[in-house]
Every structure is written in structure tokens, then in C-alpha cells.
Amino acid sequence: MPGPLTLGQIASRLGGRVAGNAETLVAQVGSLEHATAQQITFFSDPKLKAKLTATRAGAVIVDAAGEGMTALPRIVCDEPYVYFARVSQLFNPTVRQAPGVHPTAVVAAGAQLGARVSVGPGCVVGEGVRIGDDSCLYPRVVVYPGCTLGARVVVHAGVVIGSDGFGIANDAGRWVKIPQIGGVRIGDDVEIGANCTIDRGALQDTVIEEGVKLDNLIQVGHNVRIGAHTAIAACTGIAGSTDIGRHCMIGGAAMIGGHLKIVDRVVISGGTAVPSSILKPGTYTALFPIEEKSAWARTAVLVRRLAGLAERVKALEGKDKNG
């Protein structure tokens, strides 16, 4: 771990302006509630002003609006949370697996590995796979034949890339499998969380563009496209042939239907079901607030009756106009 840094040293590396003692030393990051005098925290939400007042942190990262809310030594910047992330990187540099192929991994003879690629214990890399420079496969990752990973891709343990998509046709009550002959193409600087599954395309490739960040336990169906720099939280399911735009944010346990279009810069709240395309940027939510079971049951009954109630209102309005 790097040694302590003064606020002045941090600002010289990352930008921002120091208010207060620039020689204040910090050695780690911490939260408003639990930071110690050797740690730096951040403040960006006025609702947390009481916690800022009570914090024991040695220094704090604030924006211009928060500068006057504390007498602590502070770094003033435009985006405190982003700045905090970069400070955390200074004190906690990422430790990757050593480059090379672990003796227990299986890499097909026809696979192409770039410079400094790391393939961890128990991984399987299929025929014709291409993996770009500085990428890292943590233990027990499986990359099926014909898939492509860009540079600096991080794939966490248990991920499966290129398994068959769910393509079946019904023939008089019996299922006939549709061969999945596409691949998976993953761009540069993508990170894939543990135990995600990314299906290969049925005909064309499944595509994950550069800079995408996937949390753990996400299912990506066949022929899905995820646009650059989109972030998706855990337990989300994306059905086949859906096109998700760039710079989207999708909350945990979202359920996204198939053959949909979601444009750039859409935010979808956690737990939201998306049965139809979203063609306008914005934030979308489809959740009932939690309540006691008996109250929820009454609400559900009312929701089921809404369609009939709407028809009755329409009929009454018609009578009123004709009356």
C-alpha cells in the first residue's frame, strides 16, 4: 500500500483546490461515519450535513457548495464522489493476477492471447478465442470457441462467455434446438462480475461495447448489444436481441424483455420490469413501494380492477356527452 500523502500532493496529482492546511497527511479513504483522523472522506449530499459535522475524518472532499459547511482541511472539486474514487485508487491500487496461464487452465492451441494476459486456475479458453493485451481471467472462467475479448478486460470468477443462447422452435409439442452459430464480441476496458453468463448469438454476435461494467450474476441473452460505458447492477436479466444504448445505468434485478430498443442515457431503477422499448432518455421505474402483505393484497385487487373501472368511466363520459 502506498504511504501517506498530503492534501497538496493529492491535488497536484488529481487536480482540485485545497482549502485549509495543505500539509494535512492522510493514508486511506473512509466513510463520513467511520473515517479516522488518518483518513479522507467525501461529502456531496446536503442531507448528510449532520454526518459531516460529526465526522472524525482528517480531511474531506467537497464541491464549492459544501466548502463552507466544514472547517476540516478539504479538497474542493466539481464531482466529490468521482474524486473520492480516484483518491481511493491512489491508496488502493488494483492487484491483478500475475500474467501468464495457470498450470490448471486449459487454453486451446488455436486461441490467441495478447501481451500480459492472465488466465487463472481452472479456466477454459476455447478454439479460436482472441483475448487482447492486459486482460485478466480470474479462476474458473469459461470462454467458448470463437469469442473475442478486447484489451484490459477483467472477467471475474465463474463467468461463462459464449454458451448457447436459448433458441428453440416448437414442432408439434417437441422442442427443436436452433444452432447458435454467432459468437460474443467484448470491447476494451470491460469488467464482468462473478458468475455472469453471456450467450453467443444465434446468427450474429452478441456484442458488449467498450467500457461496459457488469455486476455479478447477470444474464445476457443471445444477440444482445450493450452500448459503451453502460453499467448494469447484479441479478439483472436481459432477454435475447435487445439493444441497450450507451451510458445507460440499470439497477439490480431489473427484468428486460427481448427484441427491445433502449436508447442512450436511460436509467432503469432496480427491480423494474421493462416489457417494451424505451425511446427517450430519462429515468424509468416500475415498482410498488413495499407494504404489509394485507395492504399489498388490497392494492393488487384494485390494480386488477383498473381496466374495468376505466371502461366504466369512459362509458359514463360518453353518456354525458350524448345526454
C-alpha positions in Angstrom: 0.0 0.0 0.0 1.4 3.5 -0.8 2.5 5.7 2.0 0.5 8.7 3.4 0.0 11.7 1.1 -0.6 15.4 1.9 -3.7 17.1 0.5 -1.3 19.2 -1.6 0.3 16.1 -3.1 -3.2 14.6 -3.9 -4.3 17.8 -5.5 -1.2 18.1 -7.6 -1.9 14.6 -9.0 -5.7 14.8 -9.4 -6.5 18.5 -9.6 -8.8 20.3 -7.3 -8.1 23.1 -4.8 -7.0 22.7 -1.2 -8.8 24.8 1.4 -7.2 24.7 4.9 -3.9 23.0 5.7 -2.4 21.6 2.5 0.2 19.6 4.6 -2.5 17.5 6.2 -1.5 13.9 5.9 -4.0 11.1 5.0 -3.2 7.4 4.5 -6.5 5.9 3.4 -10.1 6.7 2.5 -13.1 6.3 4.8 -16.8 7.0 5.1 -18.3 10.0 6.8 -19.5 7.9 9.7 -16.3 5.8 10.3 -13.3 7.7 9.0 -10.4 8.3 11.4 -8.0 11.2 11.6 -5.7 9.4 9.2 -8.4 9.1 6.5 -10.1 11.3 3.9 -13.8 11.1 3.2 -16.2 12.9 0.8 -19.4 15.0 1.1 -21.8 15.7 -1.7 -25.3 15.4 -0.3 -26.6 18.3 1.9 -29.0 15.8 3.6 -25.8 14.4 5.2 -24.7 17.7 6.8 -25.1 16.3 10.3 -22.8 13.4 9.5 -20.3 15.9 8.0 -20.4 17.9 11.3 -19.8 14.7 13.3 -17.2 13.1 11.2 -13.8 12.4 12.7 -12.1 12.3 9.3 -8.8 14.1 8.9 -9.9 15.7 5.6 -12.9 15.8 3.3 -13.6 16.2 -0.4 -16.3 18.7 -1.2 -17.8 20.7 -4.0 -18.0 24.5 -4.0 -21.4 24.4 -2.3 -20.0 22.2 0.6 -16.8 24.2 1.1 -18.3 26.4 3.8 -20.0 23.6 5.7 -16.9 22.4 7.4 -13.7 23.7 8.9 -11.8 20.5 8.2 -8.9 20.6 5.7 -10.6 19.9 2.4 -10.1 19.5 -1.3 -12.7 21.4 -3.4 -13.6 19.9 -6.8 -16.6 19.6 -9.2 -17.5 16.0 -8.5 -16.6 14.8 -5.0 -17.7 11.2 -5.5 -15.6 10.8 -8.6 -12.7 12.5 -7.0 -13.0 10.2 -4.0 -12.9 7.2 -6.3 -9.6 8.4 -7.8 -8.2 9.1 -4.3 -9.1 5.6 -3.3 -7.3 4.3 -6.4 -4.2 6.1 -5.2 -4.2 4.4 -1.8 -5.6 1.0 -3.1 -4.1 0.2 -6.5 -5.7 -2.8 -8.2 -3.8 -6.0 -7.7 -4.2 -8.3 -10.7 -3.3 -11.9 -11.1 0.2 -12.4 -12.5 0.4 -12.5 -16.3 0.5 -16.0 -17.8 -1.5 -19.1 -18.0 -2.0 -21.1 -14.7 -1.0 -24.7 -15.0 -4.5 -25.9 -14.3 -6.1 -23.8 -17.0 -6.9 -25.2 -20.5 -6.2 -23.0 -23.5 -6.9 -24.3 -27.0 -4.0 -24.4 -29.4 -5.8 -22.0 -31.7 -6.6 -19.4 -29.1 -4.7 -16.1 -29.4 -3.6 -14.4 -26.2 -2.3 -10.8 -26.2 0.6 -9.5 -24.2 0.5 -9.8 -20.4 -2.8 -11.7 -20.4 -3.6 -13.5 -17.2 -5.6 -16.8 -17.3 -6.3 -18.0 -13.8 -6.7 -21.5 -12.2 -9.3 -23.8 -13.8 -10.1 -21.5 -16.7 -11.0 -22.9 -20.1 -10.4 -20.9 -23.3 -11.8 -22.4 -26.5 -10.6 -22.7 -30.0 -10.4 -19.5 -32.0 -10.8 -17.3 -28.9 -8.9 -14.0 -29.1 -8.0 -12.0 -25.9 -6.4 -8.6 -26.0 -3.4 -7.2 -24.2 -3.5 -6.9 -20.3 -6.8 -8.7 -19.9 -7.4 -10.9 -16.9 -9.5 -14.0 -16.4 -10.0 -14.9 -12.8 -10.4 -18.6 -11.7 -12.9 -20.9 -13.5 -13.8 -18.6 -16.3 -15.0 -20.4 -19.4 -14.7 -18.7 -22.8 -16.4 -20.8 -25.5 -14.8 -21.1 -29.0 -15.0 -18.2 -31.4 -15.4 -15.4 -28.9 -13.3 -12.2 -28.8 -12.3 -10.1 -25.7 -10.6 -6.7 -26.1 -7.7 -5.2 -24.2 -7.8 -4.7 -20.4 -10.9 -6.8 -20.0 -11.4 -8.1 -16.4 -13.5 -11.2 -16.1 -14.2 -12.4 -12.6 -14.5 -15.9 -11.3 -17.2 -18.3 -12.7 -18.1 -16.2 -15.7 -19.3 -18.1 -18.8 -18.9 -16.4 -22.2 -20.3 -17.8 -25.3 -22.6 -20.6 -24.1 -25.6 -21.3 -26.3 -28.4 -18.9 -26.4 -31.9 -20.1 -25.7 -33.0 -20.8 -29.3 -35.7 -23.4 -29.7 -38.6 -24.0 -32.1 -41.8 -25.9 -31.2 -42.6 -28.8 -33.6 -46.0 -30.2 -32.6 -45.1 -30.1 -28.9 -41.5 -31.1 -29.1 -38.6 -28.6 -29.0 -36.2 -28.4 -31.8 -32.8 -26.7 -31.0 -31.7 -23.9 -33.3 -27.9 -24.0 -33.6 -26.3 -20.9 -32.1 -23.7 -20.0 -34.7 -22.8 -16.5 -33.7 -20.1 -15.5 -31.2 -19.5 -12.9 -28.5 -17.5 -9.7 -29.0 -16.4 -7.8 -26.0 -14.7 -4.4 -26.3 -11.8 -2.8 -24.5 -11.9 -1.9 -20.7 -15.0 -4.1 -20.0 -15.4 -5.6 -16.5 -17.6 -8.6 -15.9 -18.6 -9.6 -12.4 -18.6 -13.1 -10.9 -20.9 -15.7 -12.3 -22.3 -13.7 -15.2 -23.4 -15.6 -18.3 -23.2 -14.1 -21.8 -24.8 -16.2 -24.5 -23.4 -16.4 -28.0 -25.5 -15.1 -30.8 -27.9 -17.2 -32.8 -26.7 -15.8 -36.2 -24.9 -12.6 -35.5 -22.6 -11.9 -32.5 -23.7 -10.8 -29.0 -21.8 -7.5 -28.5 -20.7 -5.7 -25.4 -19.0 -2.4 -26.3 -16.0 -0.8 -24.7 -16.1 0.4 -21.1 -19.2 -1.6 -20.1 -19.4 -2.6 -16.4 -21.4 -5.6 -15.4 -22.0 -6.6 -11.7 -22.3 -10.2 -10.5 -24.9 -12.7 -11.6 -26.2 -11.0 -14.8 -27.7 -13.0 -17.7 -27.1 -11.5 -21.2 -29.2 -13.3 -23.8 -28.2 -14.1 -27.4 -27.8 -11.3 -29.9 -28.0 -8.6 -27.2 -26.0 -5.4 -27.7 -24.9 -3.3 -24.7 -23.6 0.1 -25.6 -20.3 1.6 -24.5 -19.9 2.7 -20.8 -23.2 1.3 -19.7 -23.3 0.0 -16.1 -25.6 -2.8 -15.0 -26.1 -4.0 -11.4 -26.4 -7.5 -10.1 -29.1 -10.1 -10.9 -30.4 -8.3 -14.0 -31.7 -10.5 -16.8 -31.6 -9.3 -20.4 -33.5 -11.4 -22.9 -32.3 -12.0 -26.5 -31.9 -9.5 -29.3 -32.3 -6.4 -27.1 -30.3 -3.3 -28.0 -29.2 -1.2 -25.0 -27.7 2.2 -25.7 -24.6 3.9 -24.4 -24.1 5.5 -21.0 -27.2 3.7 -19.6 -27.5 2.7 -15.9 -29.6 -0.3 -15.0 -30.4 -1.2 -11.3 -30.2 -4.6 -9.7 -32.7 -7.3 -10.5 -34.1 -5.4 -13.5 -36.0 -7.6 -15.9 -35.5 -6.6 -19.6 -37.6 -8.3 -22.3 -36.4 -9.4 -25.6 -36.2 -7.7 -29.0 -36.4 -4.2 -27.4 -34.6 -1.0 -28.1 -33.3 1.2 -25.2 -31.7 4.4 -26.3 -28.6 6.1 -24.9 -28.6 7.6 -21.4 -31.5 5.7 -19.9 -31.6 5.0 -16.1 -33.7 2.0 -15.0 -34.4 1.6 -11.3 -33.7 -1.7 -9.6 -36.3 -4.4 -9.8 -38.0 -2.7 -12.8 -39.7 -4.9 -15.4 -39.1 -3.5 -19.0 -41.6 -5.2 -21.4 -41.3 -2.6 -24.2 -38.8 -0.3 -25.8 -37.6 2.9 -24.2 -37.1 5.5 -26.9 -36.5 8.6 -24.8 -33.6 9.3 -22.4 -34.6 9.6 -18.8 -35.2 7.6 -15.6 -37.8 4.8 -15.6 -39.3 2.9 -12.6 -42.0 0.3 -12.3 -42.3 -0.7 -8.7 -44.9 -0.6 -6.0 -43.5 0.6 -2.6 -43.2 -2.2 0.0 -46.1 -2.5 2.5 -47.7 -5.1 4.8 -49.0 -8.1 2.9 -52.6 -7.5 3.7 -52.4 -3.9 2.4 -50.4 -5.1 -0.7 -53.2 -7.7 -1.4 -55.8 -4.9 -1.4 -53.7 -2.8 -3.7 -53.3 -5.7 -6.1 -57.0 -6.2 -6.2 -57.6 -2.6 -7.0 -54.9 -2.7 -9.8 -56.7 -5.7 -11.4 -59.9 -3.7 -11.4 -58.5 -0.6 -13.0 -59.1 -1.7 -16.6 -62.8 -2.3 -15.9 -63.1 0.9 -14.0 -61.5 2.8 -16.9 -64.1 1.3 -19.2 -67.0 2.3 -16.9 -65.6 5.9 -16.7 -65.3 6.0 -20.5 -68.9 4.8 -20.9 -70.2 7.4 -18.4 -68.3 10.1 -20.2 -69.9 9.0 -23.5 -73.4 9.1 -21.9 -72.7 12.6 -20.5 -71.6 13.9 -23.9 -74.7 12.3 -25.6 -77.1 13.3 -22.9 
